[in-house]
């Protein structure tokens, strides 16, 4: 029983160590929109197809601006 517990603990530690950081950010350069307005450079969450780990999702916050997430990620 003790060996099984140690084995499970070891597997959990390996899985935890190989996980990606949740707060990975990508810098976006400033650009001009088609209507001529300028968008300031900013950071956004790392692009992936998951809705729950974005800065704008409820329960998260943007570490650069301090803004709390407001969007319900189940209803986009």
ROMARTI-845305 format. One line per 4 residues: number of its first residue (from 0); their letters; for each residue x, y, z of N, C-alpha, C, CB. Coordinates in nm, 4 decimals, padded with zeros to 6 digits. Each point is the difference from the previous one (the first is absolute). Glycine has a CB too. Example, Ala and Ser with C-alpha at 12.3 -4.5 7.8 and 13.67 -1.06 7.14 Angstrom:
0 = AS = 01.3190/-00.5690/00.7800/-00.0890/00.1190/00.0000/00.0900/00.1200/00.0000/-00.1892/-00.1173/00.1246 | 00.1542/00.2223/-00.1966/00.0820/00.1190/00.0060/-00.0770/00.1090/00.0730/00.1184/-00.0628/-00.2145 .
***
This chain:
0 = XXXX = 00.0824/-00.1186/00.0000/-00.0824/00.1186/00.0000/00.0872/00.1255/00.0000/-00.1812/-00.1260/00.1206 | 00.2890/00.1240/-00.0425/00.0886/00.1157/00.0076/00.0709/00.0235/-00.1341/00.0324/-00.0429/00.2465 | 00.0040/-00.0657/-00.3138/00.0670/00.0130/-00.1302/-00.0943/00.0619/-00.1038/00.1443/-00.2000/00.0546 | -00.2706/00.1618/-00.0493/-00.0988/00.0556/-00.0917/-00.0174/00.1501/00.0228/-00.1170/-00.2221/-00.0066 .
4 = XXXX = 00.1116/00.2620/00.1326/-00.0132/00.1419/00.0327/00.1208/00.0787/-00.0489/-00.1381/-00.0599/00.2000 | 00.2565/00.0076/-00.1810/00.1214/00.0675/-00.0458/00.0020/00.0092/-00.1520/00.1231/-00.0828/00.2025 | -00.1658/-00.0226/-00.2691/-00.0055/00.0007/-00.1463/-00.0993/00.1046/-00.0503/00.0610/-00.2438/-00.0027 | -00.1794/00.2494/00.0622/-00.0987/00.0994/-00.0401/00.0487/00.1419/00.0262/-00.1794/-00.1658/00.0468 .
8 = XXXX = 00.2453/00.1860/00.0648/00.0562/00.1309/00.0319/00.1064/00.0396/-00.1016/-00.0471/-00.0397/00.2429 | 00.1296/-00.0541/-00.2832/00.1036/00.0255/-00.0995/-00.0611/00.0365/-00.1351/00.1520/-00.1589/00.1205 | -00.2545/00.0856/-00.1637/-00.0671/00.0288/-00.1273/-00.0660/00.1373/00.0050/-00.0391/-00.2461/-00.0374 | -00.0253/00.2786/00.1488/-00.0636/00.1312/00.0138/00.1029/00.1115/-00.0071/-00.1802/-00.1029/00.1388 .
12 = XXXX = 00.2963/00.0835/-00.0774/00.1053/00.1019/-00.0038/00.0512/00.0207/-00.1416/00.0645/-00.0598/00.2338 | -00.0509/-00.0452/-00.3095/00.0466/00.0119/-00.1387/-00.1046/00.0734/-00.0845/00.1342/-00.2138/00.0242 | -00.2609/00.1792/-00.0067/-00.1051/00.0680/-00.0764/-00.0083/00.1474/00.0367/-00.1271/-00.2147/-00.0129 | 00.1415/00.2466/00.1388/-00.0052/00.1383/00.0439/00.1185/00.0802/-00.0530/-00.1224/-00.0737/00.2047 .
16 = XXXX = 00.2390/00.0140/-00.2087/00.1202/00.0701/-00.0463/-00.0031/00.0254/-00.1507/00.1278/-00.1056/00.1869 | -00.1984/00.0220/-00.2618/-00.0012/00.0152/-00.1451/-00.1142/00.0882/-00.0496/00.1049/-00.2235/-00.0154 | -00.1883/00.2740/00.1046/-00.1129/00.0839/-00.0414/00.0485/00.1374/-00.0428/-00.1510/-00.1241/00.1564 | 00.0798/00.1849/-00.2515/00.0330/00.1353/-00.0448/-00.0423/00.1021/00.1032/-00.0240/-00.0716/-00.2374 .
20 = XXXX = 00.0954/00.1817/00.2461/-00.0453/00.1049/00.0916/-00.1297/00.0623/-00.0502/00.2382/00.0461/00.0665 | -00.3281/-00.0159/00.0240/-00.1308/00.0518/-00.0385/00.0051/00.1462/-00.0400/-00.1029/-00.1643/00.1528 | 00.2047/00.2356/-00.1093/00.0028/00.1433/-00.0254/00.0963/00.0375/-00.1123/-00.0585/00.0360/00.2384 | 00.0790/-00.1255/-00.3341/00.0865/00.0312/-00.1126/-00.0607/00.1152/-00.0801/00.0814/-00.2399/-00.0097 .
24 = XXXX = 00.0008/00.3354/-00.0252/-00.0504/00.1191/-00.0678/00.0747/00.0220/-00.1313/-00.0613/00.1018/00.2220 | -00.0068/-00.0356/-00.3132/00.0563/00.0344/-00.1296/-00.0094/00.1508/-00.0154/-00.0644/-00.2249/-00.1011 | 00.1745/00.2871/00.0591/-00.0014/00.1441/-00.0220/-00.0541/00.0282/-00.1386/00.1954/00.0326/00.1557 | -00.2882/00.0611/-00.1645/-00.0589/00.0402/-00.1283/00.0538/00.1378/-00.0343/-00.2114/-00.1374/00.0400 .
28 = XXXX = 00.2654/00.1512/-00.1582/00.0523/00.1306/-00.0432/-00.1140/00.0956/-00.0306/00.2046/-00.1112/-00.0933 | -00.1756/00.2388/00.1005/-00.0996/00.1005/-00.0378/-00.0283/-00.0066/-00.1485/00.0753/00.1472/00.1871 | -00.1962/-00.1137/-00.2244/-00.0372/-00.0054/-00.1419/-00.1136/00.0981/-00.0271/00.0719/-00.2422/-00.0139 | -00.0925/00.2705/-00.1140/-00.1095/00.0863/-00.0440/-00.1135/-00.0864/-00.0533/00.1617/00.1869/-00.0552 .
32 = XXXX = -00.2820/-00.1570/00.0983/-00.1175/-00.0682/-00.0519/-00.0363/00.0562/-00.1366/-00.0821/-00.0429/00.2338 | -00.0090/-00.0236/-00.3016/-00.0381/00.0439/-00.1351/-00.0684/00.1370/00.0014/-00.0245/-00.2403/-00.0660 | -00.0338/00.2794/00.1823/-00.0648/00.1314/00.0063/00.0966/00.1101/00.0443/-00.2155/-00.1152/00.0508 | 00.3447/00.0827/-00.0366/00.1019/00.0991/00.0309/00.0337/00.0165/00.1467/-00.0757/00.1119/-00.1987 .
36 = XXXX = 00.0045/-00.1760/00.2902/00.0311/00.0136/00.1431/00.1200/-00.0869/00.0351/-00.2424/00.0478/00.0525 | 00.3229/00.0015/00.0397/00.1200/-00.0710/00.0425/-00.0296/-00.0808/00.1252/00.1457/00.1790/-00.1000 | -00.1041/-00.3046/00.1014/-00.0149/-00.0874/00.1159/00.1365/-00.0078/00.0683/-00.1892/-00.1357/-00.1095 | 00.1935/00.1710/00.2375/00.1244/00.0000/00.0772/00.0560/-00.1419/00.0145/-00.0796/00.2039/00.1244 .
40 = XXXX = 00.2118/-00.2184/-00.1130/00.0563/-00.1327/00.0295/-00.0530/-00.0500/00.1343/00.2090/00.0549/-00.1328 | -00.2304/-00.1844/00.1434/-00.0548/-00.0573/00.1221/00.0362/-00.1479/00.0090/-00.1892/00.1666/-00.0039 | 00.1562/-00.2285/00.1152/00.0190/-00.1430/00.0196/-00.1356/-00.0683/-00.0003/00.2118/00.0394/00.1321 | -00.2150/-00.1623/-00.1814/-00.1209/-00.0806/00.0060/00.0398/-00.1410/00.0417/-00.1154/00.1408/-00.1788 .
44 = XXXX = 00.0180/-00.2197/00.2176/00.0302/-00.1363/00.0414/00.0442/-00.0818/-00.1206/-00.1664/00.0167/00.1887 | 00.2400/-00.1205/-00.1616/00.0543/-00.0854/-00.1037/-00.1130/-00.0600/-00.0834/00.1997/-00.0508/00.1449 | -00.1929/00.0615/-00.2782/-00.1100/-00.0521/-00.0814/-00.0049/-00.1526/00.0028/00.0183/00.2015/-00.1469 | -00.1302/-00.2535/00.1884/-00.0311/-00.1416/-00.0088/-00.1514/-00.0085/-00.0164/00.2025/-00.0720/00.1435 .
48 = XXXX = -00.2547/-00.0406/-00.1554/-00.1435/-00.0102/-00.0265/-00.0824/-00.0168/00.1269/00.0555/-00.0989/-00.2197 | 00.0013/00.1345/00.3335/-00.0706/-00.0128/00.1274/-00.0556/00.1347/00.0416/00.1487/-00.1906/00.0680 | -00.2733/00.1943/-00.0285/-00.0636/00.1261/00.0376/00.0191/00.0335/00.1466/-00.1658/-00.0386/-00.1781 | 00.1876/-00.0608/00.2618/00.0030/00.0251/00.1434/00.1317/00.0574/00.0499/-00.1605/-00.1833/00.0228 .
52 = XXXX = 00.2644/00.1850/-00.1017/00.1269/00.0508/00.0493/00.0403/00.1336/-00.0627/00.0670/-00.2351/00.0377 | -00.1626/00.3091/-00.0895/00.0268/00.1320/-00.0549/-00.0152/00.1061/00.1076/-00.0781/-00.0764/-00.2254 | 00.1452/00.1889/00.2086/-00.0078/00.1072/00.0989/-00.1418/00.0520/00.0163/00.2340/00.0617/-00.0551 | -00.3153/-00.0673/-00.0490/-00.1346/00.0557/00.0086/-00.1022/-00.0985/00.0552/00.0581/00.1452/-00.1907 .
56 = XXXX = -00.0189/-00.2692/00.2179/-00.0936/-00.0987/00.0532/-00.0243/00.0229/00.1484/00.0767/-00.1647/-00.1719 | -00.1996/00.1437/00.2145/-00.0379/00.0180/00.1395/00.0867/-00.0892/00.0895/-00.2369/00.0574/-00.0694 | 00.2851/00.0001/00.1787/00.0865/-00.0731/00.0918/00.1477/00.0276/-00.0232/-00.1735/-00.1746/00.0112 | 00.2095/00.2335/-00.1231/00.1385/00.0345/-00.0303/00.0176/00.1507/00.0077/00.0233/-00.2033/-00.1472 .
60 = XXXX = 00.1003/00.2483/00.1420/00.0271/00.1428/-00.0061/00.1231/00.0241/-00.0853/-00.1041/00.0349/00.2267 | 00.1139/00.0848/-00.2821/00.1131/00.0383/-00.0822/00.1085/00.0536/00.0925/-00.1494/00.0522/-00.2003 | 00.2642/-00.1175/00.2097/00.1044/00.0453/00.0921/00.0640/00.1323/-00.0413/00.0426/-00.2375/00.0523 | -00.0602/00.2792/-00.1760/00.0606/00.1243/-00.0467/-00.0877/00.1207/00.0286/00.1159/-00.1293/-00.1767 .
64 = XXXX = -00.2486/00.1102/00.1745/-00.0903/00.1122/00.0232/-00.0760/-00.0120/00.1317/-00.0220/00.0233/-00.2457 | 00.0157/-00.1434/00.3025/-00.0758/-00.0223/00.1222/-00.1486/-00.0186/-00.0238/00.1696/00.1323/00.1172 | -00.2129/-00.1308/-00.2435/-00.1423/-00.0151/-00.0325/-00.0433/-00.1443/00.0240/00.0153/00.1857/-00.1713 | -00.1298/-00.2033/00.2333/-00.0559/-00.1330/00.0251/-00.0777/-00.0490/-00.1218/-00.0136/00.0509/00.2462 .
68 = XXXX = 00.0146/-00.1823/-00.2666/-00.0738/-00.0590/-00.1110/-00.1494/00.0135/00.0221/00.1870/-00.1603/-00.0399 | -00.2597/00.1820/-00.0666/-00.1438/00.0247/00.0085/-00.0810/-00.0937/-00.0882/00.0512/00.2362/00.0506 | 00.0106/-00.3063/-00.1422/-00.0735/-00.0817/-00.0962/-00.0222/-00.1408/00.0539/00.0971/00.1350/-00.1873 | -00.2177/-00.1863/00.1658/-00.0321/-00.1374/00.0339/00.0540/-00.0867/-00.1124/-00.2086/00.0660/00.1330 .
72 = XXXX = 00.3074/-00.1500/-00.1062/00.0657/-00.0741/-00.1068/-00.0863/-00.1104/-00.0584/00.2138/00.0520/00.1087 | -00.3279/-00.0850/-00.0513/-00.0879/-00.1007/-00.0580/-00.0930/00.0614/-00.1043/00.0113/-00.1300/00.2137 | -00.0243/00.2616/-00.2186/-00.0967/00.0622/-00.0922/00.0662/00.1016/-00.0917/-00.1783/-00.0340/00.1702 | 00.2820/-00.0015/-00.2396/00.0625/00.0935/-00.0946/-00.0617/-00.0119/-00.1324/00.2093/-00.0108/00.1211 .
***
